[in-house]
Amino acid sequence: MQTFQKPLNAAEEAHYVHLLREGSEEEAKRAKEILVERNLRLVAHVAKKYQNADEDMEDLISIGCIGLIKAIDTFDAGKGRLATYACRCIDNELLMLLRTKKKTSKEVSLYESIGQDKEGNEIRLVDVLEQKQMDAVECMELKNNIRKLFRFVDEALTERERQIVVMRYGLSGKRPVTQNEIGEKMGISRSYVSRIEKKALGKLRKCFEESGFESFESSGK
């Protein structure tokens, strides 16, 4: 089994990020190598979420490493820890892989975008339903946003919109279903289901924006 080096602490991370941005060419090159090497454990951790997506684990880690490198190249030291920001970049890179290979996969239906928050960050249902980091504060925020999601589904959507969102994304605890399946069950066309779903997600997006969703998003930067 592959072993990974110990993650950098905050001071070490800040030191190498500084060298990457301000050091000599040789110092920057070495700093980037260290930042990659010491965050490979994080790549493996994120990739494990997708180990049941019919993809080889080594391939997932390889693609995740691309996300890690992009995170290192674009990281703003004034916005928290690199590891937190890298999680999002690694996740996005893996999602791009899954979408490309199997756009209609039920396993990735929760990764559909429901819009953007006030700062322009993409909001996805999985951001609300899935825990990103085992951090006590983030766990509390996660639980709070899950409660918000189900409250918004009940309060903001019409009965038909609620039925479609619940079935489409498996919010009832059952498997997510396709728009075609929903259309057959409800006696309407797939395109009509799509329009209703889009309108419902727009309502949920607006609810999250108005409720201060950015506070949850900022924890992932």
Beta strands, then each sheet from edge to edge (+ up, - down):
strand 1: 113-116
strand 2: 122-124
sheet 1: 1+ 2-
end
